Amino acid sequence: MKSAVIRQAVLADLDDVAFVFDQYRQFQGKASDLKACRAFLRERFDHGESVVFLAFLDEQAVGMAQLYPSYSSTALARVFILNDLFVSVAGRRAGVATALLQEVEQYAWSFGACRVSLNVAQSNVPAQDLYHARGWTKDDEFFMFHRFPP
């Protein structure tokens, strides 16, 4: 079995990123909208608002991870939000998610980040198992709250 090649995406990768990102959104229950995905990602690239890693198997894009930079006021340090992590069916059970997480972690630590945070659906047990296996810990101290526009 070939191992995944992971690299930080650049603007020239926009079509590959958008394709995988659209699959991710469909996995999250959203309708396919490749044009909107491409426009959304283009904005992130144009303004340096996120960092995207792409995973390839046999030169086919099969996964992605998108980090959003932030900061912790109490830790006085950089943090990253791993907002999007997805591996297409073609890349599953090939170590792609593990390779993406490793790349995300190395990137964050290289910038002196004090943590990388993510949310995962309570029903997504395979993802939770992967995070635990990689040393991620579930937050038992804080609840997450959201406020949506009226």
Contacts in CASP RR format, 6 or more apart in sequence:
PFRMAT RR
TARGET T0000
AUTHOR 0000-0000-0000
METHOD contacts of the structure
MODEL  1
MKSAVIRQAVLADLDDVAFVFDQYRQFQGKASDLKACRAFLRERFDHGES
VVFLAFLDEQAVGMAQLYPSYSSTALARVFILNDLFVSVAGRRAGVATAL
LQEVEQYAWSFGACRVSLNVAQSNVPAQDLYHARGWTKDDEFFMFHRFPP
1 94 0 8 1.000
2 57 0 8 1.000
2 58 0 8 1.000
2 94 0 8 1.000
3 94 0 8 1.000
3 95 0 8 1.000
3 99 0 8 1.000
4 55 0 8 1.000
4 56 0 8 1.000
4 57 0 8 1.000
4 62 0 8 1.000
4 91 0 8 1.000
4 94 0 8 1.000
4 95 0 8 1.000
4 96 0 8 1.000
4 99 0 8 1.000
4 100 0 8 1.000
5 55 0 8 1.000
5 56 0 8 1.000
5 57 0 8 1.000
6 53 0 8 1.000
6 54 0 8 1.000
6 55 0 8 1.000
6 56 0 8 1.000
6 99 0 8 1.000
6 100 0 8 1.000
6 102 0 8 1.000
6 103 0 8 1.000
7 53 0 8 1.000
7 54 0 8 1.000
7 56 0 8 1.000
8 51 0 8 1.000
8 52 0 8 1.000
8 53 0 8 1.000
8 54 0 8 1.000
8 103 0 8 1.000
8 107 0 8 1.000
9 16 0 8 1.000
9 17 0 8 1.000
9 52 0 8 1.000
9 53 0 8 1.000
9 54 0 8 1.000
9 64 0 8 1.000
10 45 0 8 1.000
11 42 0 8 1.000
11 45 0 8 1.000
13 52 0 8 1.000
13 54 0 8 1.000
13 61 0 8 1.000
14 38 0 8 1.000
14 41 0 8 1.000
14 42 0 8 1.000
14 45 0 8 1.000
15 38 0 8 1.000
16 54 0 8 1.000
16 61 0 8 1.000
17 41 0 8 1.000
17 52 0 8 1.000
17 54 0 8 1.000
17 61 0 8 1.000
17 64 0 8 1.000
18 34 0 8 1.000
18 37 0 8 1.000
18 38 0 8 1.000
18 41 0 8 1.000
19 34 0 8 1.000
19 61 0 8 1.000
20 54 0 8 1.000
20 61 0 8 1.000
20 62 0 8 1.000
20 63 0 8 1.000
20 64 0 8 1.000
20 86 0 8 1.000
20 88 0 8 1.000
21 37 0 8 1.000
21 40 0 8 1.000
21 41 0 8 1.000
21 64 0 8 1.000
21 66 0 8 1.000
21 84 0 8 1.000
21 86 0 8 1.000
22 32 0 8 1.000
22 33 0 8 1.000
22 34 0 8 1.000
22 37 0 8 1.000
23 86 0 8 1.000
23 88 0 8 1.000
24 64 0 8 1.000
24 84 0 8 1.000
24 86 0 8 1.000
25 32 0 8 1.000
25 33 0 8 1.000
25 37 0 8 1.000
26 32 0 8 1.000
27 86 0 8 1.000
41 52 0 8 1.000
43 49 0 8 1.000
44 50 0 8 1.000
44 52 0 8 1.000
44 66 0 8 1.000
49 68 0 8 1.000
50 66 0 8 1.000
50 67 0 8 1.000
50 68 0 8 1.000
50 69 0 8 1.000
50 83 0 8 1.000
51 66 0 8 1.000
51 67 0 8 1.000
51 69 0 8 1.000
51 80 0 8 1.000
51 107 0 8 1.000
52 64 0 8 1.000
52 65 0 8 1.000
52 66 0 8 1.000
52 67 0 8 1.000
53 64 0 8 1.000
53 65 0 8 1.000
53 66 0 8 1.000
53 67 0 8 1.000
53 100 0 8 1.000
53 103 0 8 1.000
53 104 0 8 1.000
53 107 0 8 1.000
54 61 0 8 1.000
54 63 0 8 1.000
54 64 0 8 1.000
55 61 0 8 1.000
55 62 0 8 1.000
55 63 0 8 1.000
55 64 0 8 1.000
55 87 0 8 1.000
55 91 0 8 1.000
55 96 0 8 1.000
55 99 0 8 1.000
55 100 0 8 1.000
56 62 0 8 1.000
57 90 0 8 1.000
57 91 0 8 1.000
57 94 0 8 1.000
57 96 0 8 1.000
60 90 0 8 1.000
62 87 0 8 1.000
62 88 0 8 1.000
62 90 0 8 1.000
62 91 0 8 1.000
62 94 0 8 1.000
62 96 0 8 1.000
63 86 0 8 1.000
63 87 0 8 1.000
63 88 0 8 1.000
63 91 0 8 1.000
63 96 0 8 1.000
63 100 0 8 1.000
64 84 0 8 1.000
64 85 0 8 1.000
64 86 0 8 1.000
64 100 0 8 1.000
65 82 0 8 1.000
65 84 0 8 1.000
65 85 0 8 1.000
65 86 0 8 1.000
65 100 0 8 1.000
65 101 0 8 1.000
65 103 0 8 1.000
65 104 0 8 1.000
66 82 0 8 1.000
66 83 0 8 1.000
66 84 0 8 1.000
66 85 0 8 1.000
67 80 0 8 1.000
67 81 0 8 1.000
67 82 0 8 1.000
67 83 0 8 1.000
67 104 0 8 1.000
67 107 0 8 1.000
67 108 0 8 1.000
67 116 0 8 1.000
68 80 0 8 1.000
68 81 0 8 1.000
68 83 0 8 1.000
69 78 0 8 1.000
69 79 0 8 1.000
69 80 0 8 1.000
69 81 0 8 1.000
70 78 0 8 1.000
70 79 0 8 1.000
70 80 0 8 1.000
70 81 0 8 1.000
71 77 0 8 1.000
71 78 0 8 1.000
71 79 0 8 1.000
72 78 0 8 1.000
72 79 0 8 1.000
72 114 0 8 1.000
72 115 0 8 1.000
75 114 0 8 1.000
75 115 0 8 1.000
77 112 0 8 1.000
77 113 0 8 1.000
77 114 0 8 1.000
78 108 0 8 1.000
78 111 0 8 1.000
78 112 0 8 1.000
78 113 0 8 1.000
78 114 0 8 1.000
79 113 0 8 1.000
79 114 0 8 1.000
79 115 0 8 1.000
79 116 0 8 1.000
79 117 0 8 1.000
80 104 0 8 1.000
80 107 0 8 1.000
80 108 0 8 1.000
80 111 0 8 1.000
80 113 0 8 1.000
80 115 0 8 1.000
80 116 0 8 1.000
80 117 0 8 1.000
81 116 0 8 1.000
81 117 0 8 1.000
81 118 0 8 1.000
82 104 0 8 1.000
82 116 0 8 1.000
82 117 0 8 1.000
82 118 0 8 1.000
83 118 0 8 1.000
85 97 0 8 1.000
85 100 0 8 1.000
85 101 0 8 1.000
85 104 0 8 1.000
85 118 0 8 1.000
85 127 0 8 1.000
87 96 0 8 1.000
87 97 0 8 1.000
87 100 0 8 1.000
97 127 0 8 1.000
97 130 0 8 1.000
98 130 0 8 1.000
98 134 0 8 1.000
101 130 0 8 1.000
101 131 0 8 1.000
101 134 0 8 1.000
102 134 0 8 1.000
104 116 0 8 1.000
105 116 0 8 1.000
105 134 0 8 1.000
108 115 0 8 1.000
108 116 0 8 1.000
118 131 0 8 1.000
118 136 0 8 1.000
119 144 0 8 1.000
120 127 0 8 1.000
120 128 0 8 1.000
120 131 0 8 1.000
121 127 0 8 1.000
128 138 0 8 1.000
132 138 0 8 1.000
END
